[in-house]
Amino acid sequence: MKTLLYKNTKISYSDSGTGNVIVLLHGFLENKKMWKDYVAFFSEKYRVITIDLLGHGESDPLGYVHEMEDNANVINEILEHLKIEKAIILGHSMGGYVGLAFAELYPQKIQKLVLLNSTSKEDSSEKKLNRTRAIKAVKQNYINFVSLAIANLFSENNRTRLAEEIEKAKTEALKTPLQGIIASLEGMKIRKDREWLLEQNRFPVLLILGKKDPVLSYEESLSQAENTSVQLVSFEDGHMSQIENKEELKPVLLEFFN
């Protein structure tokens, strides 16, 4: 694992393989370790960078609000440091929000974008309210909040089948500091709507959705791909396609990356 300083804040990342660059961005309460199998798979053909976003994994928090733009600037800092001019960005959930912010701020540096169980839409009023409730809940009972939040990302029919994977995800999530959780919730709550990026067709976009996603409405998510050149792939499961649909996902990504 490698580190660099961004605004006096430690950022942790990994760098494996050679070739065209793929940057893998994890979601809320996750960290770069979740990409372990994908790094092994893709680094045979590509150069794969994974990054712990602000206040997650081994990266320190930066203040009390982590805007998606803050994380996008972190990615740019790492690419500059590694002298990488262009990359394919894959973002899971919150990582997708960060990928979209990066695409807006640094359009010349993005080759392709994958939104995995993510959306270009801003939070609805109801969702913003839920983020505020989540901040209150995590302050009251950190362990309970994190454990429930992770289990609720999987489709109901997978919660028994993938019990071991869910426990691993919870263990990693419980390493996320309270400040990192709150700052990310605050940042997601105020993020901009970026549907226009999908409409402008500046670079290829792949949108991957779960039909039984407990977090993102499948029907609502479909609408952002209408009348655009966005490629759409739907799986039958929940919000964690990288775990719930691992073997189906790899060839889909490989085809898009080529």
C-alpha positions as CSV (number, residue, x, y, z in Angstrom):
1,M,0.0,0.0,0.0
2,K,1.2,3.5,-0.8
3,T,0.4,6.9,0.7
4,L,0.6,10.5,-0.2
5,L,-0.4,13.7,1.5
6,Y,-3.3,15.8,0.3
7,K,-3.8,19.0,2.2
8,N,-1.8,17.5,5.1
9,T,-4.1,14.5,5.1
10,K,-2.8,11.0,4.6
11,I,-4.4,9.2,1.6
12,S,-3.8,5.5,1.0
13,Y,-3.9,3.8,-2.4
14,S,-2.6,0.8,-4.3
15,D,-1.0,0.5,-7.7
16,S,-0.8,-2.8,-9.6
17,G,-0.1,-4.1,-13.1
18,T,0.7,-2.2,-16.3
19,G,-1.3,-1.0,-19.3
20,N,-4.3,1.3,-19.6
21,V,-5.3,2.6,-16.2
22,I,-8.4,1.7,-14.2
23,V,-9.2,3.5,-11.0
24,L,-11.5,1.6,-8.6
25,L,-13.5,3.7,-6.1
26,H,-15.3,2.1,-3.2
27,G,-18.6,3.1,-1.7
28,F,-19.7,4.5,1.7
29,L,-18.5,2.4,4.6
30,E,-16.2,0.4,2.3
31,N,-12.5,0.7,1.5
32,K,-10.0,-0.4,-1.2
33,K,-9.7,-3.9,0.2
34,M,-13.1,-4.7,-1.3
35,W,-11.5,-4.7,-4.7
36,K,-8.9,-7.4,-3.9
37,D,-10.3,-10.0,-6.3
38,Y,-10.9,-7.4,-9.0
39,V,-7.3,-6.1,-8.7
40,A,-5.9,-9.7,-9.1
41,F,-8.2,-10.2,-12.1
42,F,-7.7,-6.9,-14.0
43,S,-4.1,-6.3,-13.2
44,E,-3.1,-9.1,-15.6
45,K,-4.1,-6.8,-18.4
46,Y,-4.4,-3.3,-16.9
47,R,-2.8,-1.0,-14.4
48,V,-5.2,-0.9,-11.5
49,I,-5.3,1.9,-8.9
50,T,-7.5,1.6,-5.8
51,I,-7.9,4.5,-3.4
52,D,-9.3,4.8,0.1
53,L,-11.6,7.8,-0.1
54,L,-11.4,10.5,2.6
55,G,-12.2,9.1,6.1
56,H,-12.3,5.5,4.9
57,G,-9.9,2.6,5.1
58,E,-6.4,3.9,5.8
59,S,-7.1,7.5,4.5
60,D,-7.7,10.2,7.2
61,P,-10.7,12.4,7.3
62,L,-10.4,16.0,6.0
63,G,-12.6,18.3,8.0
64,Y,-16.3,17.7,8.8
65,V,-17.8,17.6,5.3
66,H,-16.3,15.4,2.5
67,E,-17.7,16.9,-0.6
68,M,-17.6,14.7,-3.7
69,E,-15.3,17.3,-5.2
70,D,-12.8,16.9,-2.4
71,N,-12.5,13.2,-3.2
72,A,-12.3,14.0,-6.9
73,N,-9.4,16.3,-6.2
74,V,-7.7,13.5,-4.2
75,I,-8.0,11.2,-7.2
76,N,-6.5,13.9,-9.4
77,E,-3.6,14.4,-6.9
78,I,-2.8,10.6,-7.1
79,L,-3.0,10.6,-10.9
80,E,-0.7,13.6,-11.1
81,H,1.7,12.0,-8.6
82,L,1.8,8.8,-10.8
83,K,2.0,10.9,-14.0
84,I,-1.1,9.3,-15.4
85,E,-2.8,11.4,-18.0
86,K,-6.1,9.4,-18.6
87,A,-8.0,6.7,-16.8
88,I,-11.1,4.6,-16.8
89,I,-13.0,5.3,-13.6
90,L,-15.2,2.7,-11.9
91,G,-17.2,3.9,-8.8
92,H,-19.4,1.8,-6.6
93,S,-22.3,3.8,-5.0
94,M,-20.6,6.8,-3.3
95,G,-17.6,6.1,-5.5
96,G,-19.8,6.7,-8.5
97,Y,-20.7,10.1,-7.2
98,V,-17.0,10.8,-6.8
99,G,-16.4,9.6,-10.3
100,L,-19.0,11.9,-11.7
101,A,-17.5,14.9,-9.8
102,F,-14.1,13.9,-11.2
103,A,-15.6,13.8,-14.7
104,E,-16.9,17.3,-14.3
105,L,-13.8,18.8,-12.8
106,Y,-11.2,16.9,-15.0
107,P,-13.0,15.9,-18.3
108,Q,-9.8,15.6,-20.2
109,K,-8.5,12.9,-17.8
110,I,-11.5,10.5,-18.1
111,Q,-11.5,7.8,-20.7
112,K,-14.6,5.8,-19.6
113,L,-16.9,5.8,-16.6
114,V,-18.6,2.9,-14.8
115,L,-21.4,3.7,-12.3
116,L,-21.8,0.6,-10.3
117,N,-25.0,0.6,-8.2
118,S,-24.8,4.4,-8.4
119,T,-26.7,7.4,-9.8
120,S,-26.1,10.7,-11.4
121,K,-29.1,12.2,-9.7
122,E,-28.8,14.3,-6.6
123,D,-30.5,13.2,-3.3
124,S,-34.2,13.7,-3.1
125,S,-35.6,15.8,-0.2
126,E,-36.6,12.5,1.5
127,K,-33.1,11.0,1.0
128,K,-31.5,14.2,2.4
129,L,-33.7,13.8,5.5
130,N,-32.6,10.2,5.8
131,R,-28.9,11.3,5.7
132,T,-29.6,13.7,8.5
133,R,-31.3,10.9,10.5
134,A,-28.3,8.6,9.7
135,I,-25.9,11.1,11.2
136,K,-28.0,11.2,14.4
137,A,-28.2,7.4,14.5
138,V,-24.5,6.8,14.1
139,K,-23.7,9.3,16.8
140,Q,-26.1,7.5,19.2
141,N,-25.0,3.9,18.4
142,Y,-22.0,3.5,16.0
143,I,-21.8,-0.3,16.0
144,N,-25.5,-0.8,15.5
145,F,-25.7,1.8,12.7
146,V,-22.8,0.3,10.8
147,S,-23.9,-3.3,11.1
148,L,-27.4,-2.6,10.0
149,A,-26.3,-0.3,7.2
150,I,-24.1,-3.0,5.7
151,A,-26.7,-5.8,5.9
152,N,-29.3,-3.6,4.3
153,L,-27.1,-3.1,1.2
154,F,-27.7,-6.7,0.1
155,S,-30.9,-8.1,-1.4
156,E,-33.0,-10.0,1.2
157,N,-32.5,-13.4,-0.6
158,N,-28.7,-13.0,-0.4
159,R,-28.5,-12.2,3.3
160,T,-28.2,-15.9,4.2
161,R,-26.3,-17.1,1.2
162,L,-23.7,-14.4,1.6
163,A,-23.6,-14.3,5.4
164,E,-19.8,-14.7,5.5
165,E,-19.2,-12.0,2.9
166,I,-21.6,-9.7,4.8
167,E,-19.6,-10.3,8.1
168,K,-16.4,-9.4,6.3
169,A,-17.9,-6.2,4.9
170,K,-19.1,-5.3,8.4
171,T,-15.6,-5.9,9.9
172,E,-14.1,-3.5,7.3
173,A,-16.9,-1.0,7.8
174,L,-16.4,-0.9,11.5
175,K,-12.8,0.4,10.9
176,T,-14.3,3.6,9.4
177,P,-13.9,6.5,11.9
178,L,-17.0,8.3,13.1
179,Q,-15.8,11.6,11.6
180,G,-15.3,9.8,8.2
181,I,-18.9,8.5,8.3
182,I,-20.5,11.8,9.3
183,A,-18.4,13.9,6.8
184,S,-19.3,11.5,4.0
185,L,-23.0,11.6,4.8
186,E,-22.9,15.4,4.8
187,G,-21.0,15.4,1.5
188,M,-23.5,13.0,-0.2
189,K,-26.4,15.0,1.1
190,I,-25.2,18.2,-0.7
191,R,-23.9,16.7,-3.9
192,K,-24.9,18.2,-7.2
193,D,-27.2,16.6,-9.8
194,R,-25.0,15.4,-12.7
195,E,-27.5,13.8,-15.1
196,W,-26.3,16.3,-17.7
197,L,-22.9,14.4,-17.9
198,L,-24.7,11.3,-19.1
199,E,-26.7,13.3,-21.7
200,Q,-23.6,15.0,-23.1
201,N,-22.0,11.8,-24.3
202,R,-18.4,13.1,-23.8
203,F,-17.1,9.6,-23.0
204,P,-18.5,6.1,-22.8
205,V,-20.6,5.4,-19.6
206,L,-21.7,2.0,-18.3
207,L,-24.5,2.0,-15.7
208,I,-24.9,-1.2,-13.7
209,L,-28.0,-1.6,-11.5
210,G,-29.5,-4.2,-9.2
211,K,-33.2,-4.9,-9.7
212,K,-33.6,-5.6,-6.0
213,D,-31.4,-2.8,-4.8
214,P,-32.7,-1.7,-1.3
215,V,-30.9,1.6,-1.5
216,L,-31.5,2.9,-5.1
217,S,-34.9,2.6,-6.7
218,Y,-34.3,0.5,-9.8
219,E,-37.1,2.1,-11.8
220,E,-36.0,5.6,-10.9
221,S,-32.4,4.7,-11.8
222,L,-33.3,3.5,-15.2
223,S,-34.7,6.9,-16.2
224,Q,-31.2,8.5,-16.2
225,A,-30.1,6.3,-19.1
226,E,-33.2,7.2,-21.3
227,N,-32.3,9.0,-24.5
228,T,-28.6,8.8,-23.9
229,S,-25.8,6.5,-25.2
230,V,-25.3,5.1,-21.7
231,Q,-24.8,1.3,-21.7
232,L,-27.1,-0.4,-19.2
233,V,-26.6,-3.7,-17.5
234,S,-29.1,-5.0,-14.8
235,F,-28.5,-7.8,-12.4
236,E,-31.2,-9.6,-10.3
237,D,-29.8,-8.7,-6.9
238,G,-29.1,-5.8,-4.6
239,H,-26.7,-2.8,-4.1
240,M,-23.5,-4.9,-3.8
241,S,-23.2,-6.2,-7.4
242,Q,-19.4,-6.5,-6.9
243,I,-20.1,-9.2,-4.3
244,E,-23.6,-10.5,-5.1
245,N,-22.9,-10.8,-8.9
246,K,-19.1,-11.1,-8.9
247,E,-18.7,-13.8,-11.6
248,E,-21.3,-12.1,-13.9
249,L,-19.8,-8.7,-13.4
250,K,-16.2,-9.4,-14.3
251,P,-16.8,-10.2,-18.0
252,V,-19.2,-7.3,-18.3
253,L,-16.5,-4.9,-17.1
254,L,-13.8,-6.6,-19.2
255,E,-15.8,-6.0,-22.3
256,F,-16.5,-2.4,-21.5
257,F,-12.8,-1.7,-20.6
258,N,-11.5,-3.1,-23.9
